[in-house]
Amino acid sequence: MDMRRLVGRNVKRFRLDRGLTQEQFAVRSGFSQQYLSDLERGQRNPTVVTLYELAQALDTTPVDLIIPDEEAESR
């Protein structure tokens, strides 16, 4: 399981569930839109602190961002 891709999918899912664009999420989280785009595509390896800050911006927990999704479980 590629954790970068998993976190990216989960971040994107929560962002969309909250009705946020990447631009809105960038403002809310304090991260650049480019960083968030790279993260959602699995091209970034976020730190524990970053996961915490992203979770705060999405009104969720860091654990929710690392829980395997259906795609990860099917592999």
SVG drawing of the C-alpha trace seen along z (x, -y; Angstrom):
<svg xmlns="http://www.w3.org/2000/svg" viewBox="-20 -32 27 39">
<polyline fill="none" stroke="black" stroke-width="0.4" points="0.0,0.0 1.4,-3.4 0.7,-5.6 1.3,-8.8 -1.5,-7.9 -3.8,-6.7 -3.4,-10.0 -3.9,-11.9 -7.1,-10.1 -8.4,-10.6 -7.6,-14.3 -9.3,-14.8 -12.4,-12.8 -12.8,-14.8 -12.2,-18.1 -14.9,-17.3 -17.2,-16.1 -16.8,-19.5 -17.6,-21.2 -14.2,-22.9 -12.1,-23.7 -8.4,-23.3 -8.1,-27.0 -10.5,-27.3 -8.8,-24.4 -5.4,-26.2 -6.7,-29.3 -8.3,-27.3 -5.2,-25.1 -2.4,-27.5 -0.8,-25.3 -0.3,-26.3 -2.7,-25.0 0.3,-23.5 1.3,-21.5 -2.3,-20.3 -2.6,-19.3 0.7,-17.3 -0.5,-15.8 -3.8,-14.6 -2.0,-13.0 0.2,-11.1 3.4,-13.0 4.0,-14.4 5.0,-12.7 3.3,-14.8 4.7,-14.9 2.7,-14.1 2.4,-17.8 1.1,-18.4 -1.5,-15.6 -2.7,-17.2 -3.0,-20.6 -4.8,-19.2 -7.2,-17.3 -7.9,-20.5 -8.7,-22.3 -11.1,-19.5 -12.8,-19.2 -11.6,-15.6 -8.8,-13.7 -5.4,-12.7 -6.4,-9.1 -9.2,-9.6 -6.5,-10.6 -4.6,-7.4 -7.4,-4.8 -7.3,-2.5 -10.0,-3.2 -11.8,-0.7 -9.0,-1.0 -6.3,-0.2 -8.3,2.7 -8.9,4.3 -5.2,4.7"/>
</svg>
